[in-house]
Amino acid sequence: AGKALSKLEIFAQNGKANCEHKLLLLQAETKSFLGENDEAFGKYESAIAVAEENGFIHEQAIANERTGDFLVRNGDSRASQYYGESNTLYLQWGAQCKADHLCKNLPF
């Protein structure tokens, strides 16, 4: 993950609008893995906001889904809000099967 993170940092410097949200999401996942939950949540939130700001609906959906997964792992009831937003975004993007899969496999 460290090598991928380094490469993505370089890409984000050169194409911020295209890569910043991906970098933030990878940083969030890394922080989550390391148990740095407050920092992880902040990175997830930033990834969602930047993906939205730059019009990447599908990646905003993924970031919301991953945030939901993170919150479930940490026993946080806000997970359902993120899963719901993810489902809505997948539908807006036209990914009906992914939205159905998400609903079918939610841990609720």
Residue, then its C-alpha position, 0 to 999 in steps of 0.5 A: a500500500g505504501k508504494a501505491l500511496s506514493k505513486l498516487e501522491i505524485f499523480a495527485q500533484n499533477g492532476k489534482a481534480n482527477c486523483e485527489h479523492k482517490l488519494l484521500l480514500l487510500q489514506a483513509e483506508t490506511k489510517s483505518f488499517l492502522g487503527e487511527n480511526d479519527e484521522a481515517f474518518g476525516k479522510y473518508e469525509s474529505a474523499i467524499a467531498v472532493a469526489e463530489e466537488n469534481g463530479f465523480i459520482h461513482e467514486q463518491a458512491i464508493a467512498n460512501e460505501r467504504t465509509g459505511d464499512f468503516l463505521v460498521r467495523n467500529g460499531d457506529s450507527r451512522a453507517s446506514q446514512y453512508y450506505g444509503e447515500s452510496n446506494t442513491l449515488y450508484l443509482q444516479w450513476g446508472a449502476q442498478c446492479k451494484a445498488d441492488h447488490l449493496c442493498k442485498n448485502l448490507p449488514f443491517 
